[in-house]
């Protein structure tokens, strides 16, 4: 699925590689003779190092299952990461703070995508929260509970309208 490709600079090794790349660029610029091929060599070495680190980092987390709880004391989001697949289970009152905390926390360790976002119940604020998250991070699929009332039907329509084709709604 190549609908959206995201690479986070928050991977543990990204900062180190960026610093090394900057030092390489500075050392090339400080030489008496400036040669474009030296700058290209620094860029190529940085990208090669980044690719190797990304491969190692991805391989180390393969076949692992992790469970994280993100909370502000009143609202909870549960994150389940299994073999690189990320599922967020939203049990909040629809506010944006805790889901955003969950996304920020996960992006430190995993790709910047949510494979499945699950709502445990419907609330008026969920449409806005999902729209904000979908603008910030790739969401592949949203699982919604069945509507039990007319008000729930309105919430479902608002969520579908807010996401408007950005992801699959189930």
N, C-alpha and C positions, 0 to 999 in steps of 0.2 A: 504494500500500500504506500504509494508515493504522494498521497494527497497533501501531506505537509511534512517537511523535514525540519527538525529543530535540534540544535546542538547547544547545550547549556555551557556557559563559561563557569558554572558552579561545580563542575566535576572536580574532585580533589586534586587532580594533576594539572588542570588547565591554568591556574595561576602561575605555577612554577614554569610551565612551558612559555607562557607569555613573557615572564620576566627574562628567561633565557633568550627568547627571541629579541626582546628589546636590547639586551646587552650585546647581542650579535650585531644588531643594526647600528648601535652606537659605536661599536668597535670598527665597523666598516666605514662609518662616516668620519671617524677620527683619523683614519689613515691619510697619508699625504696624497695618494692617488686614489681617486674614487673609481671603482669599476662596477658596472651594473651586474656582472656575473657573480661578484662577491655577495651582493645583496640578494641575488637569486639563490645562491648557495645557502645563505642564512634562512631564507624563507623555506626552501626545500627541506633543509634539515629540521626545521621547526615542525613542518607539516608531517614529516616522516615520524618524528618523535611523538607527535600528537596521535597519529594513527596507531602506532605500536602501543602506546599507553591506553588508548581507548579499547583496543583489542584485549589487552591484558585485564583491564578493569571489567570489561563485559564478560570475559571468560571466568573470572573469579566469582562473579555473582550468579553464574548460571546454575540452574537446578536448585536454587535456594528459595525458601519461603520465609517471608517476614511479615509481621503484623505490627502496625503502629497505631497508637491512639493519639489523636490531636484534640485538645480540649482547652476551653477557656474557663472551665468550672461549671458552666451552664449548658454549653452546646458541645457535641462530640462529632468527630469525623473519624471513622476507622479506615485505615489503609491496609490493603492486603496486596502484597507483592509476591507473585509466584512465577518463577522462571522468567523474570523480566516483565511479566504482564502486571499492570497496575490497576487495582480496583479501589475506588473510593466509595465508602458507604456513609451517606450524609444523614445524620440524625439531628440536625440543627433546626432552629426555628426559621431558617431561611436566610439568616444573615450571611454576609460575605467574609467576615473575619476568620472564622475557624476553617472553612474550606480553603481560603487563601493560605492560611498557615500550613495546612496539609500539603497543598501544592508546592509551596516554597520549601517545606521540609523534605519532600520527596525529590524535588529537583536537585537537591544536594547530592543525591545518591543514584537516581535513575534518570532515564531519558525524560525529556520534558513532554510527556504525553500521558493521558489517562485513557486506558483501554475501555474501562467500564465505570460509569458514575451511577451509583444507585441512590435513589431517594427513598427513604423509609416511609415518608408520609408527604402530603402536599401542604404547602403553606404559600401565602401570597407573595412572599419575598423570594421564593425559589427561582422564578423566571429571571429576575434581575441578577441574582447570584450566578446562575448558570451562564447567562449572557456575558457577564464580566469574566468568568473563568474561561469561557470559550474564546474570548478575545485575547486572553493571556496565554493559554495553553491548549494544545490539541486534545480534544475529547472525541474518541471514536464512537462511543455508544452510551446512551443514557437509558437506564431502566427506571420506569415510573410505576408507582402503585396504581391499582385500578381506582377509578373515581367512584366514590360512594354517594356523593351528593351533587347537586347542581353547581355548588360553589367549587367543588373539586374539578368538575368539568371545565369551569372557567379557568382554573389554575393550569390544567393540562393544555388548554388552548393557548394560554399566555406563554407557557414554557415552549410549546411547539413554535409559536411565532417568534419568540426571543432567539431560539436556536436556528430557525429558518434554514435548514439544510446543511448546517455546519457539522452535524453528526447524525448517526442513526438513533431514532427514538423507539424504544421497545416498551 
